[in-house]
């Protein structure tokens, strides 16, 4: 599908400029690949988990999102925390995630490989590896280029209430 692209000299476009002789700016300012073995572990963390940044402002210039990985060892759980004004999406790659949330972490739901978890802004939560012998590996995306992790001092309830995942596509829910 072809389209015309008109240029207005008063409003230059980033791709109009050259970096070097014959070198379009897109070569250096276009798509970026961050190899999985070059993730940045120097990010705000929560006890019990290993977060690593792949995409953020410092690494690739991302303005409106943060993405990286989270690894939680077998039987481990994170401390209670929230991510301020940021929305978070967690995609489970391997293992079984148990999420707890609420003022006293009184609600719980589980997710497995291929499942997505949405965490709204300011929701106190805790990630738990529900497996005693398998590492939990997830991909994490946030709605801003910064990594916010506010650790909380919450005493969780003894027996959390199970809550089914419910969305418009699956109104009857499911774990």
Beta strands, then each sheet from edge to edge (+ up, - down):
strand 1: 18-20
strand 2: 23-24
strand 3: 50-55
strand 4: 66-72
strand 5: 81-82
strand 6: 88-94
strand 7: 96-101
strand 8: 107-112
strand 9: 116-119
strand 10: 125-129
strand 11: 136-142
strand 12: 150-151
strand 13: 161-162
strand 14: 165-167
strand 15: 170-174
sheet 1: 1+ 2-
sheet 2: 3+ 4- 11+ 6- 9+
sheet 3: 5+ 12-
sheet 4: 10+ 7- 8+ 13+
sheet 5: 14+ 15-
end
